[in-house]
Amino acid sequence: MTDQRMKRYKIICYCGATLMVGTDKAALLNRVYQYNHTAAQICTIYLTVALVSMLLGITSSSFPGSAPCAMLVAWNGTLQVFLYLNAYFHLSIMEVYPELLHLTMSFMVTSVLFSIYWSFCARDPMVGFFDYLPKLSLYRVR
């Protein structure tokens, strides 16, 4: 089950990274830059973080035995693929929105809803993460 999930995460992360590298982000960011310089800078930072997360997801799903928290990192990379697709969709239909604030709110609401749904659908990565945390005992039993 875990191997199948890691293979799927790897495929999704690879497709997302390929799509991100292959699309023309400069044209989209130039349109955002015309409306708001700060929003364009934030989008650039997000796109960079999303690409790094996708690449880490590809790496961790390729080497799950040696990568620490491999399932969690691949899970996060896959989540970033879907959030990138959401951002790309919203930026490509920017002309439909009367103001940049409406676009931002629509992107945030759909991203939060998808992230909540995603976290409930794929709970197993957090189990491996909590295994790495030190076990703290609040009291001693004698």
N, C-alpha and C positions, 0 to 999 in steps of 0.2 A: 504494500500500500504506500509506504513512504517513498520507495523508489519510483513508483508511477507518478506520485505527486511531484517529486523533484524533477522528473523528466518533463512534466507539463510546465512547471515553473520555468525550467530552462528554455523551453520552446517559446513561451510567452515573453520572457525577458529578452530573448534573442530577437523576436519579431518587433518588440517595442524599441529596442536599441537600433535596429535596422531602419525602422520607420522614422525614428528621431533623427538619425544621421541623414536619411534620404530626403526629408522634407525641407522646404525653404523657410527656415525660422526667421531669417533676416527680414524678409518681407512682412511677416506677421509682427515682428517686434518694431519695425519701422512704423507700422500703422498705430501700434500702441504708443510709440514714442511721440507721435504727432499730437496725441490727446493728453498724455501725462508722462513726463520723464521718469518720475519715481516708479510708476507702475511698470514701465519697460525695464527698469533696473531690477525690480523684484521678479519679474518674469524671467529675466536672464539668469538670476541666481537660482530660481526654481528649476529651470531647464537643466542647469548644470548639476544640481543635486539629484534630479531625477535620472539623468544619464549615468551618473556615478552609481546610483542605487541599482539601476538595471545591469550595469556591468558587473557590480559585485554579486548580483543575483545570478548572473550567468556563471561567474567563477565559483560561487559557493555550491551551486547545483551541479557543476561539473566535477567538483572534488568534495563530496559531502563527508567523506571520512576524515579529511585533514582540516577542513575549514571549521573554525569555531562558530557555533550557532548557525550552522549551514541552512537549516530549515527556516529559521527566522529571517536571515538575510535574503534568501530566495523569495520568501513570502513578501518581504518589503519591496524587493525589486519588482515583483509582479504587481503589487499594489500601485507602485509608481508608474507602471505601464498604463494602467487603466486611468489613473489621474492625469497622465500626460495626454491620453486620447481625449479626455474631457476638456482639458485646457486647449488643445489644438482645435477641437470642435468649436469652443466658445470664441477663440480668437479668429477663426476663419469666418464666422458669421457676425463679426463685430458691427457691420453696417446696419444690421437689423435693430440693434439696441439704440435707444435714443441718447443714452449717456453711458459713459464708461462705468459708472457706479452700478448700473443695472447689470452690466456684463459681469462685473466682479461679484455681485451678490448671487447671481445665477450660478456662476462657477463655484462659489464657496458652498452654497446650499447643496448642489448636486454632488460635490466632492465629499462633504461631510456625510451625506446620506449613503453614498456608496462605501465610504470608509467604515461606517458603522456596520453596514450589511456585510462587508468583506471580513471584518474582524469577528463577526459571529459565525460566518460560514467556515472560516479556516482558523480554528482555535488552536490546533495542535502546535504551531510554532512557539507559542508562549510557554509550553510545557518544558521544552528544551532550554529556554532562556532562564527559567526559574531554577533549573538544576545547577546552573553556574553560579547563582547567588550564594553567598555563604549562609549557612544555617545558623540563625541566631536563636539563642535560647534566652527567654526573658527571666526565667527563674530556674533554679536548680532543684531537681528532685533528689532527695537523699534517702 
